[in-house]
Amino acid sequence: MVDDDVREPESWPIARWLAGVAGLTAVGSLAGVSVARSLARRASVDDPYAGEDFELLHDDRSVVVTTDDGVPLAVRECGPPDAPLTVVFAHGFCLRMAAFHFQRARLAEQWGPQVRMVFYDQRGHGLSGDASPDTFTVAQLGRDLESVLAVLAPRGPVVLVGHSMGGMTVLAHARQFPQRYPTRIVGAALISSAAEGVSRSPLGEILRNPALEAARFAVRYAPGLVHRGRGVARSIIGPVLRAASYGDESISPSVVAFSEKMMHDTPVHTLVGFLHALEVHDETEGLMALAKIPTLIACGDRDLLTPLEYSQEMALALPKSELVIAEGAGHLVQLEQPELIDDALVRLVERATPSKLVALTRRLKERARNHG
């Protein structure tokens, strides 16, 4: 029996953290080998995006939206405020709004004044504010999305686009605000995502490792220790994310460097905190609301984090869905095969919007082809 007055020695949190590091290193090293080999091959690849300005979104109109629990979210928008349609993008785990760089670059030109695009950084990511680890849940992300919609799109039709954890955000919003579908939300895209916990993916193997609890303990009770050990933490989980990002070794080195910088810039406690959310979330109920509207389900067939079967299962549950499979692509399919995803988003908007917008979008496509 332990006396209630006995306290854990101050060194215990350190011991737990180091135990977590030791346990997870073995898991992460397997992915690290794959990354090292891939990067070696990529070094000789011609880089079509050398010199690309991946910070294009920083020049767009800036807005700060405060969530229901007081967290400031960084938001960017492009296109006329009174455009007939608003498309809102929610990014994934350990990324930021710039993960939709190629969609912002092409679709703004293609849709022109007919569509306003809204991008934002999820809580704890990018330029958005930090929050308590207790709020790092998929359900809260769904409420954050509602806060963005209330400020940026209080009226008019909206199409939601979510990648990875952003797709889970869309599902969480649909579950909690089903009355918005289809009266306000007229279309949705779930890219490289899952309706429930990712326990069946390689990421799930890491989440089941008991040593990960040490990292979670440090996040809650020894944040200073987490900060000092950030290099070690990234060496554990980082290789897994990088190995799963791309399926084709010929991917642009500049794109690889861009995505890895986003991951590296994500605070460690955000990374560890949301890992648990990815493990336990269940937003399958949100599929009922999405079944009422046209949807796009997209995934790379080499995605290790949200394998193809997750997308296939969601597509089967959504009668108005289009399933797009990117051959040879990994988890960051919107960066790896942007044209495939952009084309699919154009089709989604055509299916989800009034006929006059559809007609104009088609004319814009024809004009682009004629000038190509």
Sequence and secondary structure as in RCSB ss.txt:
>XXXX:A:sequence
MVDDDVREPESWPIARWLAGVAGLTAVGSLAGVSVARSLARRASVDDPYAGEDFELLHDDRSVVVTTDDGVPLAV
RECGPPDAPLTVVFAHGFCLRMAAFHFQRARLAEQWGPQVRMVFYDQRGHGLSGDASPDTFTVAQLGRDLESVLA
VLAPRGPVVLVGHSMGGMTVLAHARQFPQRYPTRIVGAALISSAAEGVSRSPLGEILRNPALEAARFAVRYAPGL
VHRGRGVARSIIGPVLRAASYGDESISPSVVAFSEKMMHDTPVHTLVGFLHALEVHDETEGLMALAKIPTLIACG
DRDLLTPLEYSQEMALALPKSELVIAEGAGHLVQLEQPELIDDALVRLVERATPSKLVALTRRLKERARNHG
>XXXX:A:secstr
   TT    TTHHHHHHHHHHHHHHHHHHHHHHHHHHHHHHHTTS  TTTT  TTGGGGSEEEEEE TTS EEEE
EEES TT SEEEEEE  TT  GGGGHHHHHHHHHHHGGGEEEEEE  TTSTTS    GGG SHHHHHHHHHHHHH
HH SSS EEEEEETHHHHHHHHHHHH GGGTTTTEEEEEEES  SB  TTSHHHHHHT TTHHHHHHHHHH HHH
HHHTHHHHHHHHHHHHHHHH S TTS HHHHHHHHHHHHHS HHHHHHHHHHHHH B TTHHHHHTTS EEEEEE
TT SSS HHHHHHHHHH TTEEEEEETT  S HHHHSHHHHHHHHHHHHHHHS HHHHHHHHHHHHHHHHT 
